């Protein structure tokens, strides 16, 4: 009883709050579980290829691979000029793979494979007056002869990868064609039909090396509730009515270009090994050019609804066995959203991933690091960057969300709205995750500067039965006062930049969870009966 009383103290929330009641749940750990895939550990995103040549980027990649289990990493700019894929010597153009080789070699040494995004145009392949995106000027406008040159580039690159790494290795890779081509004129300064032609040439090029290699697309952006992307280029005028509705969650949301893409590939007899898209849940799905709709967010169940639509669409297409890879996802697609640094994002990550088991092959968090320069360097060490680790190597709550998810076992034996219990199909060891996404915030996804640390606590009341007496469990708690590095940085006076000693202190804090150890009683039962404070995540893991 002393141990349990001590544990109960760990869950006490110091403010006066309401607690949602919950009846005791009895879970027999010896019952047959349902095997599931850790799709959240499949892939993670990064900014651009050239950033991967930095020591800090590689160190953080190693950290998230070891602690979060990521198998693939995806990034922009593989063929951008700063990777020198094409160089001119004595008036002639030559392919040059040295920079890409260096990056891929180092990634593979860290046990991470490339999820290859085929983009953007090298200068010699883009239109002379090509539109560019980002400060590093990624070229996105095709010239009249771009598609033929692109085919040759992709074919030569794919053949080089097979020659260097072996066909058995490269058969495990994915080749995705471009990034968000629907966002005219940002990532693709061309028409829908021109992108489809780019996909055609890419797919033919990849498959010409080996038909077994995997190619897919269309890598489009947010789901939308209107017809703005139905034509050859975006038409924002058709979305005006969306901003007048009381509840955007009642609208019919759908993926962009996906149905047209599947029909085109069927007509042209093209391969589609996987479908990719980016289901960000927030207002930037509306009209980022004008800012109309800013402040609107979809509700917490939007990801699952989008995935159900996507699965249905694929099953009814000519490619019913295509894999599903969501190659970008986060609380918002803004690299200056303060919520990316804060605690609520962790509860959203855990809830969303657990709710969508079986609906996708990957859900790639965008991104693992704040060594990320789409908008250039940031003035603050905490600036709302996408990364689960900041520039100085300080881990955020989002990192702990993935670290905890990774520690789940491979069989589901129980799930409800805020508790997931799993066991290892070989050893029988048990691991559980509990989280508190407060009910009063379910109508929106965390975004912006509101810390959202308040809310209703939840009652965690369950027993694990059928365990061996004396079995030890470790309980880790991520909450507003533990592992929440942004709050700690604020309490330090927001040092900008922090000294080397301050960074050491912050790293220690960021990696320290509220921790307790408990034992199974003589009856083989472990009882948990406590409160989970708002936005907290709790890992309960068998350690012997």
C-alpha positions as a printed NumPy array, in Angstrom:
array([[  0.   ,   0.   ,   0.   ],
       [  2.866,   2.389,   0.694],
       [  4.057,   1.983,  -2.88 ],
       [  0.605,   2.658,  -4.284],
       [  0.09 ,   5.701,  -2.065],
       [  3.41 ,   7.057,  -3.221],
       [  2.418,   6.454,  -6.827],
       [ -0.916,   8.173,  -6.291],
       [  0.928,  11.25 ,  -5.088],
       [  2.748,  11.398,  -8.394],
       [ -0.547,  11.885, -10.219],
       [ -1.968,  14.619,  -7.979],
       [ -2.725,  17.798,  -9.89 ],
       [ -2.184,  20.847,  -7.703],
       [ -5.023,  22.907,  -9.193],
       [ -8.707,  22.493,  -8.431],
       [-10.048,  20.525, -11.356],
       [-12.836,  18.184, -12.282],
       [-12.029,  14.5  , -12.766],
       [-13.759,  12.273, -15.283],
       [-14.871,   9.103, -13.502],
       [-13.995,   5.693, -14.842],
       [-15.026,   2.251, -13.633],
       [-12.304,  -0.249, -12.9  ],
       [-11.128,  -2.107, -15.981],
       [ -9.851,  -5.659, -15.536],
       [ -7.381,  -6.815, -18.174],
       [ -6.161, -10.409, -18.403],
       [ -2.65 , -10.232, -19.821],
       [ -2.739, -13.89 , -20.833],
       [ -5.563, -13.525, -23.322],
       [ -4.826, -13.626, -27.041],
       [ -3.952, -10.18 , -28.368],
       [ -4.304,  -8.584, -31.789],
       [ -1.002,  -8.08 , -33.617],
       [ -0.527,  -4.527, -34.91 ],
       [  2.133,  -2.56 , -36.765],
       [  4.201,   0.2  , -35.163],
       [  3.552,   2.374, -38.19 ],
       [  4.515,   5.507, -36.215],
       [  8.121,   4.271, -36.165],
       [  8.303,   3.655, -39.917],
       [  9.308,   7.095, -41.094],
       [ 10.137,  10.641, -39.98 ],
       [ 10.711,  13.84 , -41.918],
       [ 13.549,  16.345, -42.236],
       [ 14.014,  19.635, -44.087],
       [ 16.299,  19.287, -47.063],
       [ 19.024,  16.906, -48.151],
       [ 21.928,  19.307, -47.696],
       [ 21.097,  19.789, -44.002],
       [ 21.761,  16.07 , -43.589],
       [ 25.462,  16.66 , -44.223],
       [ 25.784,  18.437, -40.85 ],
       [ 27.103,  16.789, -37.721],
       [ 24.221,  17.976, -35.52 ],
       [ 21.595,  16.657, -37.949],
       [ 23.251,  13.243, -38.063],
       [ 23.658,  13.106, -34.276],
       [ 19.964,  13.838, -33.781],
       [ 18.998,  11.293, -36.445],
       [ 20.977,   8.666, -34.565],
       [ 19.197,   9.656, -31.341],
       [ 15.677,   9.36 , -32.749],
       [ 16.534,   6.101, -34.518],
       [ 17.823,   4.516, -31.333],
       [ 15.049,   5.819, -29.055],
       [ 12.044,   6.154, -31.36 ],
       [ 12.85 ,   3.378, -33.816],
       [ 12.512,   5.32 , -37.08 ],
       [ 13.397,   3.226, -40.114],
       [ 13.186,   5.829, -42.915],
       [ 13.729,   9.56 , -43.278],
       [ 12.269,  11.779, -46.003],
       [ 13.431,  15.257, -47.023],
       [ 13.243,  17.801, -49.84 ],
       [ 15.9  ,  18.97 , -52.261],
       [ 17.672,  15.741, -53.22 ],
       [ 18.335,  17.121, -56.727],
       [ 18.706,  20.761, -55.675],
       [ 21.831,  22.589, -56.811],
       [ 23.448,  22.454, -53.358],
       [ 23.665,  18.641, -53.74 ],
       [ 25.347,  19.118, -57.164],
       [ 23.596,  16.227, -58.939],
       [ 24.621,  17.758, -62.263],
       [ 27.94 ,  19.561, -62.744],
       [ 29.46 ,  21.23 , -65.793],
       [ 33.003,  20.368, -66.807],
       [ 34.632,  21.67 , -70.011],
       [ 31.272,  22.728, -71.362],
       [ 29.57 ,  19.377, -70.776],
       [ 27.078,  18.317, -68.119],
       [ 27.797,  15.26 , -65.993],
       [ 25.882,  13.473, -63.258],
       [ 27.553,  13.736, -59.876],
       [ 26.357,  11.588, -56.959],
       [ 29.085,  12.336, -54.39 ],
       [ 26.98 ,  14.502, -52.077],
       [ 23.978,  12.161, -52.217],
       [ 26.267,   9.169, -51.639],
       [ 27.79 ,  10.795, -48.571],
       [ 24.348,  11.455, -47.096],
       [ 22.912,   8.021, -47.894],
       [ 26.052,   6.253, -46.661],
       [ 25.854,   8.008, -43.296],
       [ 22.107,   7.39 , -42.97 ],
       [ 22.469,   3.692, -43.7  ],
       [ 25.318,   3.461, -41.187],
       [ 22.802,   4.791, -38.643],
       [ 20.276,   2.091, -39.69 ],
       [ 17.998,   4.592, -41.411],
       [ 16.919,   4.182, -45.037],
       [ 15.994,   7.002, -47.43 ],
       [ 12.346,   7.481, -48.34 ],
       [ 13.379,   9.139, -51.574],
       [ 11.528,  12.289, -52.55 ],
       [ 12.383,  12.934, -56.203],
       [ 12.651,  16.758, -56.215],
       [ 13.43 ,  19.561, -57.107],
       [ 14.796,  20.615, -60.53 ],
       [ 18.538,  21.21 , -60.964],
       [ 19.166,  24.573, -62.65 ],
       [ 20.088,  22.918, -65.947],
       [ 16.695,  21.215, -66.041],
       [ 14.345,  23.997, -64.867],
       [ 12.81 ,  26.763, -66.925],
       [ 15.167,  29.669, -67.47 ],
       [ 13.024,  31.988, -65.346],
       [ 11.917,  29.25 , -62.95 ],
       [  9.802,  30.08 , -59.932],
       [ 11.642,  29.272, -56.694],
       [ 10.536,  28.356, -53.179],
       [ 12.312,  28.948, -49.862],
       [ 15.346,  31.153, -49.297],
       [ 17.536,  28.429, -50.818],
       [ 15.587,  28.857, -54.059],
       [ 14.341,  25.403, -54.941],
       [ 13.41 ,  25.488, -58.639],
       [  9.877,  24.308, -59.404],
       [  9.063,  25.415, -62.975],
       [  9.533,  22.807, -65.728],
       [ 10.98 ,  23.807, -69.083],
       [  9.659,  22.361, -72.363],
       [ 12.385,  19.695, -72.355],
       [ 12.347,  19.099, -68.571],
       [ 10.389,  15.859, -68.667],
       [ 12.81 ,  14.06 , -70.972],
       [ 15.8  ,  15.282, -68.984],
       [ 14.046,  14.396, -65.736],
       [ 13.431,  10.851, -66.94 ],
       [ 17.122,  10.438, -67.715],
       [ 18.167,  11.916, -64.359],
       [ 15.838,   9.664, -62.354],
       [ 16.876,   6.582, -64.313],
       [ 20.597,   7.305, -63.883],
       [ 20.139,   8.048, -60.178],
       [ 18.132,   4.88 , -59.562],
       [ 20.667,   2.758, -61.443],
       [ 23.47 ,   4.334, -59.416],
       [ 21.689,   3.505, -56.152],
       [ 21.316,  -0.129, -57.214],
       [ 24.956,  -0.308, -58.301],
       [ 26.191,   1.225, -55.048],
       [ 23.894,  -0.359, -52.459],
       [ 22.69 ,  -3.527, -54.195],
       [ 19.256,  -4.378, -55.523],
       [ 18.142,  -6.184, -52.355],
       [ 18.728,  -3.006, -50.313],
       [ 17.141,  -0.604, -52.792],
       [ 14.082,  -2.85 , -53.136],
       [ 13.284,  -1.818, -49.541],
       [ 13.309,   1.893, -50.497],
       [ 10.44 ,   4.078, -51.716],
       [ 10.629,   6.56 , -54.609],
       [  8.081,   9.37 , -54.173],
       [  7.538,  11.81 , -57.027],
       [  7.835,  15.482, -55.946],
       [  6.304,  17.33 , -52.99 ],
       [  2.873,  19.001, -52.789],
       [  2.552,  19.75 , -56.519],
       [ -1.021,  20.987, -55.976],
       [  0.276,  24.067, -54.15 ],
       [  0.642,  26.277, -57.22 ],
       [  2.865,  28.224, -57.626],
       [  4.876,  27.267, -54.541],
       [  6.076,  23.694, -54.877],
       [  4.992,  23.203, -58.498],
       [  4.81 ,  26.062, -60.969],
       [  2.872,  24.029, -63.487],
       [ -0.446,  22.322, -64.079],
       [ -1.941,  19.12 , -62.693],
       [ -1.483,  17.478, -66.105],
       [  2.176,  18.465, -66.153],
       [  2.685,  16.852, -62.758],
       [  1.025,  13.694, -63.996],
       [  3.48 ,  13.67 , -66.899],
       [  6.335,  14.131, -64.417],
       [  5.032,  11.137, -62.474],
       [  4.782,   9.105, -65.681],
       [  8.388,   9.789, -66.619],
       [  9.567,   9.129, -63.05 ],
       [  7.696,   5.829, -62.76 ],
       [  8.931,   4.6  , -66.139],
       [ 12.489,   5.586, -65.213],
       [ 12.471,   3.841, -61.816],
       [ 10.825,   0.665, -63.141],
       [ 13.244,   0.517, -66.105],
       [ 16.009,  -0.272, -63.613],
       [ 13.976,  -2.992, -61.873],
       [ 10.211,  -3.524, -62.067],
       [ 10.149,  -4.499, -58.398],
       [ 11.256,  -1.051, -57.19 ],
       [  8.496,   0.945, -55.447],
       [  7.259,   4.254, -56.86 ],
       [  4.317,   6.411, -55.809],
       [  2.687,   9.827, -55.389],
       [  1.051,  12.31 , -55.706],
       [  2.434,  13.755, -52.417],
       [ -0.322,  16.357, -52.217],
       [ -1.012,  18.711, -49.32 ],
       [ -3.881,  19.038, -46.824],
       [ -7.311,  17.546, -47.216],
       [ -9.917,  20.139, -48.223],
       [-13.735,  20.481, -48.076],
       [-14.146,  22.23 , -51.426],
       [-13.235,  22.182, -55.125],
       [-10.251,  24.53 , -55.109],
       [ -7.928,  21.842, -56.498],
       [-10.313,  20.284, -59.02 ],
       [ -8.911,  22.201, -61.976],
       [ -5.441,  22.345, -63.493],
       [ -4.261,  24.895, -60.911],
       [ -5.646,  26.082, -57.574],
       [ -8.766,  28.278, -57.562],
       [ -9.114,  29.916, -54.153],
       [-12.34 ,  31.702, -55.063],
       [-14.36 ,  28.505, -54.703],
       [-13.367,  28.191, -51.039],
       [-14.915,  31.447, -49.836],
       [-18.072,  29.763, -48.525],
       [-16.033,  27.512, -46.279],
       [-15.086,  30.416, -44.044],
       [-18.726,  31.204, -43.28 ],
       [-19.788,  27.891, -41.732],
       [-20.153,  27.532, -37.966],
       [-18.462,  24.13 , -37.733],
       [-15.918,  23.14 , -40.367],
       [-15.883,  19.574, -39.004],
       [-19.332,  18.981, -40.509],
       [-17.992,  19.551, -44.019],
       [-17.001,  16.696, -46.33 ],
       [-13.212,  16.622, -46.447],
       [-11.293,  14.799, -49.138],
       [ -7.749,  14.272, -50.348],
       [ -6.334,  16.426, -53.128],
       [ -5.736,  15.101, -56.703],
       [ -5.764,  11.511, -55.423],
       [ -8.815,  10.315, -57.324],
       [ -7.654,  12.01 , -60.536],
       [ -4.163,  10.615, -60.03 ],
       [ -5.424,   7.044, -59.66 ],
       [ -7.618,   7.379, -62.775],
       [ -4.729,   8.817, -64.784],
       [ -2.37 ,   6.009, -63.796],
       [ -4.996,   3.421, -64.722],
       [ -5.511,   5.063, -68.124],
       [ -1.772,   5.28 , -68.814],
       [ -1.089,   1.79 , -67.388],
       [  1.373,   3.242, -64.881],
       [  2.44 ,   1.568, -61.621],
       [  1.293,   2.914, -58.252],
       [  2.959,   1.004, -55.439],
       [  1.94 ,   3.51 , -52.769],
       [ -0.134,   6.646, -52.286],
       [  1.24 ,   9.657, -50.395],
       [ -0.436,  12.769, -49.027],
       [ -0.138,  15.197, -46.098],
       [ -3.186,  15.392, -43.806],
       [ -2.324,  18.418, -41.684],
       [ -5.405,  19.18 , -39.56 ],
       [ -5.239,  22.962, -39.201],
       [ -6.291,  26.173, -40.873],
       [ -3.479,  26.266, -43.397],
       [ -5.581,  23.841, -45.43 ],
       [ -7.755,  26.781, -46.347],
       [ -6.089,  29.766, -47.955],
       [ -2.464,  30.431, -46.979],
       [ -2.142,  33.133, -49.659],
       [ -4.828,  35.43 , -48.273],
       [ -4.839,  34.253, -44.67 ],
       [ -8.597,  33.749, -44.743],
       [ -9.61 ,  31.028, -42.333],
       [ -6.539,  31.502, -40.17 ],
       [ -7.317,  30.382, -36.659],
       [ -9.622,  27.581, -37.759],
       [ -8.651,  24.033, -36.889],
       [-10.307,  20.693, -37.447],
       [-11.194,  18.448, -34.537],
       [ -9.052,  15.745, -32.987],
       [-10.679,  12.905, -34.982],
       [ -9.934,  14.439, -38.385],
       [ -6.88 ,  12.272, -39.085],
       [ -8.831,   9.039, -38.684],
       [-11.659,  10.33 , -40.877],
       [ -9.182,  11.369, -43.578],
       [ -7.505,   7.972, -43.486],
       [-10.832,   6.179, -43.745],
       [-11.633,   8.251, -46.847],
       [ -8.199,   7.497, -48.3  ],
       [ -8.466,   3.752, -47.686],
       [-11.92 ,   3.617, -49.262],
       [-10.731,   5.583, -52.292],
       [ -7.756,   3.304, -52.857],
       [ -9.777,   0.105, -52.405],
       [-12.259,   1.272, -55.052],
       [ -9.487,   2.18 , -57.505],
       [ -7.447,   0.099, -59.949],
       [ -4.718,  -0.102, -57.294],
       [ -6.464,  -1.619, -54.246],
       [ -3.226,  -3.027, -52.829],
       [ -1.272,   0.225, -52.882],
       [  0.406,   1.051, -49.59 ],
       [ -0.539,   4.243, -47.739],
       [  2.239,   6.569, -46.614],
       [  1.421,   9.934, -45.065],
       [  4.8  ,  11.51 , -45.784],
       [  4.192,  14.65 , -43.718],
       [  2.079,  15.23 , -40.619],
       [  2.132,  17.476, -37.552],
       [ -0.282,  19.64 , -35.574],
       [  0.146,  22.295, -38.269],
       [  2.213,  22.914, -41.428],
       [  3.783,  26.095, -40.021],
       [  7.416,  26.071, -38.908],
       [  6.591,  28.973, -36.597],
       [  3.733,  27.454, -34.588],
       [  4.482,  27.762, -30.864],
       [  2.514,  24.59 , -30.093],
       [  5.237,  22.454, -31.704],
       [  7.426,  23.197, -28.666],
       [  4.779,  22.575, -26.025],
       [  3.186,  19.736, -24.07 ],
       [ -0.261,  19.392, -25.767],
       [  1.317,  18.247, -29.02 ],
       [  2.506,  15.066, -27.267],
       [ -1.007,  14.035, -26.203],
       [ -2.264,  14.757, -29.721],
       [  0.503,  12.637, -31.264],
       [ -0.17 ,   9.663, -28.981],
       [ -3.942,   9.801, -29.354],
       [ -3.87 ,  10.2  , -33.13 ],
       [ -1.413,   7.377, -33.717],
       [ -3.241,   4.931, -31.464],
       [ -6.59 ,   5.82 , -33.058],
       [ -5.314,   5.075, -36.577],
       [ -3.748,   1.649, -36.138],
       [ -4.377,  -0.447, -39.238],
       [ -5.257,   2.504, -41.473],
       [ -1.826,   3.427, -42.84 ],
       [  1.652,   2.017, -43.386],
       [  3.328,   5.153, -42.066],
       [  2.552,   8.55 , -40.553],
       [  5.7  ,  10.603, -40.944],
       [  6.101,  13.297, -38.291],
       [  7.387,  16.498, -39.863],
       [ 10.199,  16.737, -38.588],
       [ 12.675,  15.094, -36.229],
       [ 14.891,  18.18 , -35.93 ],
       [ 14.841,  21.98 , -35.799],
       [ 17.962,  21.941, -37.969],
       [ 15.499,  23.013, -40.626],
       [ 15.723,  26.102, -42.809],
       [ 12.657,  26.552, -44.986],
       [ 12.212,  30.046, -43.516],
       [ 15.887,  30.49 , -42.793],
       [ 17.455,  30.53 , -39.354],
       [ 15.234,  31.357, -36.38 ],
       [ 15.961,  34.075, -33.831],
       [ 14.948,  31.941, -30.835],
       [ 15.972,  28.478, -29.697],
       [ 12.227,  27.811, -29.267],
       [ 10.429,  29.345, -32.243],
       [  7.685,  26.82 , -32.964],
       [  9.875,  24.743, -35.24 ],
       [  8.6  ,  21.409, -36.507],
       [ 11.345,  19.383, -34.862],
       [ 10.964,  17.035, -31.925],
       [ 14.529,  18.121, -31.021],
       [ 15.609,  21.765, -31.151],
       [ 18.786,  23.156, -32.696],
       [ 20.73 ,  22.784, -29.412],
       [ 19.672,  19.151, -29.024],
       [ 16.949,  19.757, -26.413],
       [ 14.175,  17.18 , -26.743],
       [ 10.578,  18.418, -26.767],
       [  7.416,  16.654, -25.527],
       [  6.803,  15.428, -29.092],
       [ 10.047,  13.436, -28.866],
       [  8.86 ,  11.719, -25.689],
       [  5.533,  10.912, -27.364],
       [  7.36 ,   8.94 , -30.056],
       [  9.827,   7.446, -27.599],
       [  6.936,   6.126, -25.506],
       [  4.969,   4.857, -28.508],
       [  8.056,   2.96 , -29.608],
       [  8.128,   1.093, -26.28 ],
       [  4.721,  -0.484, -26.816],
       [  4.773,  -4.201, -27.621],
       [  3.33 ,  -5.825, -30.76 ],
       [ -0.048,  -7.217, -29.548],
       [ -3.006,  -5.054, -28.534],
       [ -4.902,  -6.526, -25.587],
       [ -6.979,  -3.47 , -24.616],
       [ -7.857,   0.002, -25.944],
       [-10.239,   2.766, -24.939],
       [-10.296,   6.541, -25.357],
       [ -7.182,   7.122, -23.265],
       [ -5.621,   3.769, -22.384],
       [ -3.798,   1.318, -24.644],
       [ -2.383,  -1.955, -23.297],
       [ -0.072,  -4.213, -25.291],
       [  2.032,  -7.302, -24.76 ],
       [  4.979,  -8.909, -26.504],
       [  3.854, -11.87 , -28.61 ],
       [  7.066, -13.766, -27.811],
       [  7.962, -12.856, -24.224],
       [  4.537, -11.904, -22.845],
       [  5.901,  -8.672, -21.362],
       [  3.358,  -5.871, -21.001],
       [  3.529,  -2.182, -21.892],
       [  0.722,   0.374, -21.654],
       [  0.222,   4.011, -22.644],
       [ -2.3  ,   6.338, -21.033],
       [ -2.87 ,   9.933, -22.096],
       [ -5.147,  12.837, -21.329],
       [ -6.438,  14.826, -24.264],
       [ -9.042,  16.824, -22.307],
       [-12.595,  16.382, -23.537],
       [-13.25 ,  20.127, -23.68 ],
       [-10.505,  20.528, -26.332],
       [-11.544,  17.698, -28.652],
       [-13.152,  20.102, -31.094],
       [ -9.77 ,  21.449, -32.198],
       [ -6.154,  20.438, -32.632],
       [ -3.543,  22.211, -30.46 ],
       [ -2.041,  25.207, -32.227],
       [ -0.791,  28.697, -31.528],
       [  0.576,  30.314, -28.385],
       [ -2.061,  29.147, -25.906],
       [ -0.247,  26.698, -23.587],
       [ -3.498,  24.822, -22.906],
       [ -2.139,  23.359, -19.678],
       [ -5.53 ,  23.559, -18.019],
       [ -8.377,  21.127, -18.548],
       [-10.17 ,  18.166, -17.031],
       [ -8.155,  15.418, -15.405],
       [ -8.97 ,  11.8  , -16.176],
       [ -9.302,   8.867, -13.799],
       [ -6.981,   5.989, -14.671],
       [ -8.44 ,   2.942, -12.968],
       [ -7.447,  -0.532, -14.179],
       [ -5.877,  -3.808, -13.13 ],
       [ -3.544,  -6.122, -14.993],
       [ -4.247,  -9.728, -14.029],
       [ -2.377, -12.964, -14.7  ],
       [  1.082, -11.573, -13.968],
       [  3.841, -13.219, -11.988],
       [  4.153, -12.143,  -8.36 ],
       [  6.932,  -9.614,  -7.826],
       [  7.102,  -8.533, -11.457],
       [  8.42 ,  -4.966, -11.621],
       [  6.856,  -2.185, -13.686],
       [  8.352,   1.215, -14.449],
       [  5.982,   4.18 , -14.699],
       [  7.117,   7.288, -16.594],
       [  5.033,  10.472, -16.66 ],
       [  5.359,  13.324, -19.118],
       [  3.459,  16.335, -17.783],
       [  3.644,  20.107, -17.486],
       [  6.421,  19.877, -14.885],
       [  8.404,  16.909, -16.229],
       [  9.979,  16.652, -19.667],
       [  8.272,  19.89 , -20.692],
       [ 11.393,  21.79 , -21.711],
       [  9.689,  24.967, -22.929],
       [  8.22 ,  25.689, -19.492],
       [ 11.579,  25.028, -17.868],
       [ 13.306,  27.37 , -20.318],
       [ 10.752,  30.046, -19.439],
       [ 11.423,  29.522, -15.716],
       [ 15.119,  30.111, -16.419],
       [ 14.293,  33.519, -17.878],
       [ 14.394,  32.392, -21.522],
       [ 18.185,  32.564, -21.966],
       [ 18.876,  33.551, -25.566],
       [ 21.245,  32.07 , -26.455],
       [ 21.822,  29.759, -23.482],
       [ 25.334,  29.222, -22.234],
       [ 26.977,  25.817, -22.609],
       [ 26.294,  25.132, -18.933],
       [ 22.638,  26.172, -19.273],
       [ 22.26 ,  23.8  , -22.216],
       [ 23.596,  20.927, -20.088],
       [ 21.101,  21.752, -17.337],
       [ 18.219,  21.962, -19.81 ],
       [ 19.187,  18.687, -21.501],
       [ 19.1  ,  16.904, -18.154],
       [ 15.684,  18.362, -17.377],
       [ 14.239,  17.63 , -20.812],
       [ 15.183,  13.953, -20.52 ],
       [ 13.911,  13.437, -16.969],
       [ 10.419,  12.039, -16.535],
       [  8.466,  11.667, -13.314],
       [  9.31 ,   8.04 , -12.526],
       [  8.128,   5.337, -10.156],
       [  8.578,   1.568,  -9.835],
       [  5.8  ,  -0.766,  -8.649],
       [  5.539,  -4.515,  -8.076],
       [  2.818,  -7.037,  -8.871],
       [  1.087,  -8.348,  -5.714],
       [  0.855, -11.931,  -4.446],
       [ -2.286, -12.562,  -6.505],
       [ -0.505, -11.67 ,  -9.733],
       [ -2.341,  -8.355, -10.02 ],
       [ -1.09 ,  -4.844, -10.707],
       [ -3.584,  -2.124,  -9.772],
       [ -3.431,   1.416, -11.1  ],
       [ -5.945,   3.9  ,  -9.679],
       [ -4.901,   7.499, -10.19 ],
       [ -5.555,  10.797, -11.939],
       [ -3.87 ,  11.869, -15.157],
       [ -3.433,  15.618, -15.385],
       [ -4.37 ,  17.483, -18.585],
       [ -2.19 ,  16.742, -21.631],
       [ -0.028,  14.214, -19.747],
       [  1.259,  10.959, -21.22 ],
       [  1.991,   7.953, -18.989],
       [  4.063,   4.912, -19.938],
       [  3.608,   1.786, -17.798],
       [  6.169,  -0.833, -18.807],
       [  7.16 ,  -4.251, -17.484],
       [ 10.927,  -4.366, -16.928],
       [ 11.562,  -7.951, -15.716]])
